[in-house]
Amino acid sequence: MAQKQYTLAEVGQHNKPTDVWMVIHDKVYDVTKFLHEHPGGEEVLIEYAGKEATTEFDDVGHSSDAKEQMKQYLIGELAEADRKKKTKVASSSDSSSTAKGSSGSWLGSLKTKFFG
């Protein structure tokens, strides 16, 4: 059976300390009941309530036990249309960061000016 799909707008409505949903790896989680158990404190989860939190989740380096525990809070998945929007946003920001790192950037010009 297919999982229920939610849009980013729907997830965004669940952004209060008494109602906390988030998106991690295109999966939607209702972590409201987990707030008081979260080892990093409930504030961290509340900060990302109603938002995409994949990068933040991955940056922490959660254990395999934590990833397994997440399954009980899974309520659905991100709607396909919003997955595509996320990919387009990431692609456009990737290209701008590449441009900033090129020799044509202000930093590249500064290095050339001083270091030839």
PyMOL commands that set and color helices and strands:
alter all, ss='L'
color gray80, all
select helices_A, chain A and resi 8-12+32-37+42-47+54-60+64-73+80-101+106-115
alter helices_A, ss='H'
color red, helices_A
select strands_A, chain A and resi 5-6+15-16+19-24+27-30+51-52+74-78
alter strands_A, ss='S'
color yellow, strands_A
deselect
rebuild
show_as cartoon
